[in-house]
């Protein structure tokens, strides 16, 4: 799974976590998908539910169980390491 897909899935999951209300029909997953997520990140309903299954396990693997990818710490969103900078020495 490409790291951009995982990053986008994490952004969608944050949006859903912010808007989800378990007791209300206005805050159900399908309503959040139709009224919020699609307007920001155009995708099919199937892709939305696939993104909801993607997670980061404690062992550093990312995926929905069918295909897991090992991610380095520097690849995770919000990481502030200098591993991607060019070094001449």
C-alpha positions in Angstrom: 0.0 0.0 0.0 1.5 3.3 -1.0 2.3 5.8 1.8 0.1 8.5 0.2 -2.9 6.3 0.4 -2.2 5.6 4.1 -1.7 9.3 4.8 -5.0 10.1 3.0 -6.7 7.4 5.0 -5.4 8.8 8.2 -6.8 12.2 7.3 -10.2 10.8 6.5 -10.2 8.8 9.7 -9.4 12.0 11.7 -12.3 13.8 10.0 -14.7 10.9 10.8 -13.5 10.7 14.4 -14.2 14.4 14.8 -17.7 14.2 13.3 -18.9 10.7 14.4 -21.8 10.6 16.9 -22.9 7.0 17.8 -26.3 8.0 19.2 -27.3 10.3 16.3 -28.4 9.4 12.7 -26.8 12.7 11.6 -23.5 11.5 12.8 -23.5 8.0 11.3 -20.7 6.8 9.0 -22.7 7.0 5.7 -23.9 10.5 6.5 -20.4 11.7 7.3 -19.2 10.1 4.0 -21.9 11.7 1.9 -22.0 15.1 3.4 -18.4 15.7 4.5 -15.7 13.3 3.2 -16.7 13.2 -0.5 -16.6 17.0 -0.7 -13.0 17.1 0.5 -11.7 13.8 -0.8 -13.7 12.5 -3.8 -13.9 8.7 -3.5 -16.3 5.8 -3.8 -18.2 4.5 -0.8 -16.2 1.2 -1.0 -12.9 3.2 -0.8 -14.2 5.1 2.2 -14.9 1.9 4.1 -11.5 0.5 3.1 -9.9 3.6 4.5 -11.8 3.0 7.7 -10.2 -0.4 8.0 -6.6 0.8 7.5 -4.8 1.1 10.8 -1.3 1.3 12.3 -0.5 -1.6 14.5 1.8 -1.5 17.5 4.5 -3.4 15.5 4.7 -0.6 12.9 2.8 -2.4 10.2 0.1 -0.6 8.3 -2.8 -2.1 6.4 -6.2 -3.7 6.5 -5.0 -7.2 7.1 -4.9 -8.3 3.4 -1.7 -6.4 2.6 0.5 -5.1 5.3 3.4 -2.7 4.7 6.2 -2.0 7.2 6.6 1.8 7.6 9.7 3.5 8.9 9.3 6.1 11.7 10.3 8.9 9.3 7.5 7.9 6.9 4.7 8.4 9.5 2.7 11.7 9.3 3.9 14.2 11.9 7.4 12.8 12.2 10.1 15.4 12.5 13.2 13.5 11.8 16.0 14.7 9.4 16.3 11.3 7.7 15.1 12.7 4.4 17.6 15.6 4.3 20.7 15.3 2.1 24.0 14.9 3.9 27.4 15.6 2.3 29.4 14.3 5.2 
